[in-house]
Amino acid sequence: MPESAPASAPPRLAAPLALLAAACFAAGAGARMVEPLLPLLAREFAVSLGGVSALVAGFALTYGAGQIVTGPLGDRFGKLPVIGAALLLYAVTLLLCALAPDLMTLVALRALSGAVAGAVIPLAFAWVGDSVPYAQRQATLSRVLTGMVLAQLLAGPIAGVAAEFYGWRAAFVSLGAIALVIGLLVLRGAGRGARESAAAGGGLGLARYLELLRRPGARRLLASGFLEGALLVGGAYPFVGAFGIERLGLSASEAGLLVACFGVGLFGYTRAAPLLVRRLGERRMVAAGGTVQAAALLGLALAPHWTAAAVVLLLAGLGFYMLHGVLQARATEALPEARGTAVAAFALALFAGQGIGAAAFGALIAATDFRLVFAVAAPLAVALARWTRAGLPATPPAGTRAIGSG
């Protein structure tokens, strides 16, 4: 793959890719914006940090569960139209979150928000899978990933600043307005853009899911996604903001900036992805990603000051996507004839793990300490990477013809 691979997508894909990056920003921000708000919400609603962790778990569980339906819907009706409609519903739920009178209502609304937001990123990646051959796919996915990276960089700081100066409800209003605008733009782009192929088959895609589960490689991919979600996406990393506030003495806005350092590491991945794939290959990328994350988690456990935590979070972001980026690309090829279904199944596994991990890690932190939990997670990250690497074929999938927006 040449170093110019990120620009290798046809010019006709430039506008859809930009819209998909923006859509991924909105969905990714919803997942991350609440992290620096957790201590503030715990104080307002007079509960423990473990109690408000339901705001993370509820969003994550419905984010994944909703994709049982939205993945096949994208295959049937077109991925861009479903993404646009989901963003409009997402905007409505975010604005309702801002009106929540109590914690239970907010948890319920966050769950609804997750259910519709979950359609966006998997269908965006599936659209890329339909449109770009595998040899260029990781480079092109890294362009769409830029939106998620910006969410990592900006969602925490914006939410923290909004909460500190205007109250936590302002954070939900701001993101709701952003999602509304992007949803309208995606729907307009879907109307003007290239046509998409519709998948054959009836119902909501149960036969496709069963076909996916019959494939041993796909089953292992889903298991890796679940474990990654439980240990990292929902386990250690969502509590970094609270760690900054409660152990490093940061304010909510400062904790948001600390969380954004993870996003800077992700941005580094988006720039380096073509080079990493070419030089390391997928199997060594997975192994290196696990090692880097283990080192970062140990660094968090030992960090005496926020500056040290910021540095290790840069490494954590890079290491996370060295592992996760490979899994995402493989998911787009797990069931080529119904990529929306396949990527949705992977995301379902990931976010089911995230929901369970958020609840478990929240309880562990409440019973022990942040630093101990980070230290225990470090060797588990290495074990996860080794197990995932063992299930990858020695060579990547053969290049496939773009079947979608042709």
N, C-alpha and C positions, 0 to 999 in steps of 0.2 A: 504494500500500500504506500503510495507516495506521500511525502510530507504535506503536500497540498490537499490531502484528502478531505478536510473539512469543507473545502469549496467545490468538491466533486459532484455534488448533487446538481441536477439540471437546473438552469435558470428559472424554468417554470415552477419549480418547487420553492423558490425563495419566499414568496408571499405566504403560502401556507405554513412554511416552517416558522416564519416570524410570528404568525398568529398562534401556532401551537406552543411556541416558547412563552408567549404572553399568557396563554391559558394555563400552562403548567405553573407559571408564577402564581397565579391566583389560587390554584388548588394547593400548591405547596405552601403558600403563606398561611392558608387555613390550618394546615397541620402543625405549623411551627409557631404561629403567633401567640398561642396561649402559654407557651413555656415560661417566658419571663413574668407572666401574670399570675402564675400559680400561688406564690406567697401572698400577693395582694388579695386574690380571691379567697384564699384560706382565711385571711384576717376578716374580710368583709362578711363572709358567711359563717364565721366562727367554727371552722372545722380544721382538722389536721391537714398537712400536706398530702398524706395518703388519701384523705377524703376528696380533695379536689383533683387528684390524679384520674378520677373518673372522667374528667373533661378530656383527657388524652385518650384513655381507654375506649370511651364511648365513641369518639370520632373515628378511631382506628378500626374498631370492630365493624361498624356500619360502612365505613369506607371500603373495606374488603368485601363484606357480605353483599352490598349493593351491586357489585360487579358480576355476581352470578347472573344478573339480568342485563346490566348495561353492556357487558362485553358482547354477548350475542346480538343485542340491539344494534350495536355499532356495525357488526358484520352484515346485518340484514338491511338497515336503513341508511347506512353511510356513517362513517366515523365522525366527520366534521359536523354534520347536522346534530348528531347526538351530543357531541361535546358542547356545541353552542347552547342547546336547550338545557343541558345540565348546568352550565354556568349561570343561566338566568335563574333557575330554581335555587342554586347555591347562593346567589345574591339575596334572594328573599329570606332564606334561613339565617343568613348572617345578620341582616337587619332585624330580624325577630330576636336573635340572641341579644342584641343591644337593649331590648325591652324586657328581658327576663327578670322577674321579681325575686327569684330565689334560686338556690343551687340546683334543685331537682329540675326545675324548668330549663335552666341553662344546660344541664347535662342532656336532657331530652332534645333540645334544639341543636346542640352540638352533634348529637347522633344523627339527626335528620340532615344536618349540613354535611357530615361525612358521607352519608348514603349517596348524595347527588354529586359531591366533589369527586368521589371515587371513579366516576366515569371518565374524567378528563385525561389524566396522565397515561393510564394504560391504553386508551384508544388513540392518544397521540403517538405513542410508541408503535402501536399496531399499524397506524397509518404509514409511518416511516417504513415499517417492515414490508408493507404492501408496495411501497413506492421506490425503494432503494435496494439493490442487491446486497447480499450479506458482506461482501468484501468492503463495501463503503459504509456499512450500516452503523458501526460503532462511531465513526467520525460524524455521520449525520445525526445520530442520536445525541452526540455531545452538543450539537447546535441547539436542539430542542431542550436539552438539559440545562442550557444557560438560564432559562426561565426559572427552573427549580433552584439553581444556584443563587440567583438574585433573591428568590424567596428566602433562602437560608441567610443571605447577607442582610436583607432589609426587613423581613417580617418581624424578627425579634426586636431590633432597634426601634422601628416605627411603632410597634405595639407597646414597647416599654415607655417610650417618650409620650405617646398618646395617653397611656394610663397614668403616668406621673403628673401630667399637666392638665388633662381633661377628663380623667377617669377611664376605667377599663372599657366602658361601653363605647367610647369613641373609637377604640381599636376595631371593634366589630363593624361599626358604621363605615369606617374608611375602607375596609376590605370589601364590604358589601357593594359600595359604589364602584370600586375597581372591577369586581367580578361582573357587574351589570354591563359596564362599557365593553369589556373584553368579550362577553357572551354575544352581544349584539354584533360586534365586528366579526366574530367567527361565523355567525349565521350568515352575515352578508358575504363573507369570503366563500362559504360553502356554496352559496347560490351562484357565485361568479366563477368558482374554480373548476378544476377538472372533475369529471364524473368518476364515481367510485363503483367498483364491482360489488354486487350483493351476494352474500353467501346463500347457497341453497340449503333447504332443510326447514322443518317446521318447528313450532313451539318456541321455547326460549333457549334452545341449544343444548338440552340435556344429552342428546346423542353425541354431540361434539365433546362435551366434558367427559363422557364415558370413554370415548375414543382416546382422548388425551391421557386419561388415567391408565389405559391399557399399555401405554408406552413406558418401559422401565426408565428411560432417560428423563422423561417428563416427570415421573413420580419423584425421582431424586432431585430434580430441579425445584419442584414444589416444596420438598422437605427442606432444602437449603434455604429457600426463601422464608419459610416459617421460622426456622432457627435463627436466621439473621434478624428477622423482625423482633423476635422475643429477646435476643441478647443485646442488640445494638440499636435498632430503629426505635423500639419501644422500651428497651431496657436501660442501658447506661446513659445514652446521649440526651434524652428529654429532660434529665434532671441536672444538667450542667448549669442552667440558669439559676435554679434554686440553690445549687451548690455555691455559686458565686455570691448570692445574697446572704446565705446563712453561714457560710464558712469563710468567705473571703471579704465580707463586709461591703459588697457592692450594692448600689441602688438598682431599682428595676431597669432604668435605662442603661446603666453600665452593664448589668447582667445580659441585656439584649445585645449589646456590642460584643460581649464575650462569646455568646452563642453564635454571633455572626462570623467569628473566626473559623468555625467549622465550615461555613459557606465559602470563605476565602480558599480553604483547602479544596473544596469541590470545584471552585473556579479553576484552580491549578490543574485539576484533572481534565476539565473540558478543553484546556489549551494543549495538554500533553497527551491526550488519549490516542491520537494517531501514532505518535512516536512510541508510546508504551506498547501498543498492540503490535507494532512492527518489530520492536527490539526484544520484547519479553515473550510475546505470545500470551494466549489466554490463561494457560495453566500456571505459568510463572507469575502472571499478574495477580491471580487469586492468592497464591502463596505469599507473595510480597505484601499484598493488602492486609492479610491477616496478621503478619508480623508487625507492620507499621501500626495497626490499630492496637495491638497488644502493648507496644511500647508507649503509645499515647495514653492508654487507659492507666498504665502504671504511672506515667507522668502526672496525670490528674490526681491519682491517689496520693502522690508525694508533693504536689505543688504547694509551696509555702505562700505564694503571692499570685495575684491575678495575671501578672505578666508571664509567669511560667505556664499557667493554665492556657493562656492565649496561644503560646507557641505550640504546645502539644495538640491543641485543637486544630491548628492548621494542618498538622500531620494526620490527625484523625480523619479530617475531611478527605484528604487525598487518598489515604489508605482505604477508607470505606468504599469509595467508588472504584478503586482498583478491583475490589471484590464484586461490588454490586453491579458495576457496569457490565461485567462479563455475564452475570446472571440475567440482566435485562436483555442483552443482545440474544442470548440463547433462548429466552422466552419468546422472542419474536419469530423464532424458527421451530418452536416446539410443535406447532400445528399450522403449517403454512396455509392450508386451505381455509382456516378460520382464525386468523391471528388475533382478532379482538377477543375471542373466547380464550385463547391460550394465554395472552398477556393478562387478561382479567383473572384467570385462575392463578397465575403467579402472584399478582398483586393481592388477591384474596388470601393466599397463604402468607404473604409478607405481613399484611396488616392484621390478620388474625394473630400472628405471632406478636406483633406490636402491641395489640390490645392486652394480651395475656402478660407480656413482658412489662408493660407500664404498671399494671396492677401489682404484679409480683415484686418488681423493683421498688415501687412506692412503699409497699409493706416492709420490705427488707431495710430500706433506708430509715423508715420510721422506727424500726426495731433495733437497728445497729448504727451505721454511720455511712455517709457518702463515700468516704475514702476507702473503707473496707469493701464496699460493694464494687467500686471501680477496680480495686486490686483483684478481686475474685473474677471479674469479667475478663481480665486480660488473657489468662491462659485459655479461657473458653473461646476467645476470638481466634486464637491460633488453631485450636482443635476444629473449629467450624471451617476454617479455610482449608485445612488438610483434608477433611472429609469431603468438602465440595470439590476440591481439585481432583481427588481420586475418582470422582464420577464423571469428569470431563473427558471426552475423546481426545486423543493425541493431536488430531487435526480438526480445524473448524469446519462447519458445514460448507458444502460446495455452494458457489454463488447461485442465487436464485433469481429468476426473472421477476421484475416488479409486476405485480398483478393488480394493483389497486388503481390509482388515479392515472390511468393511461390515456 
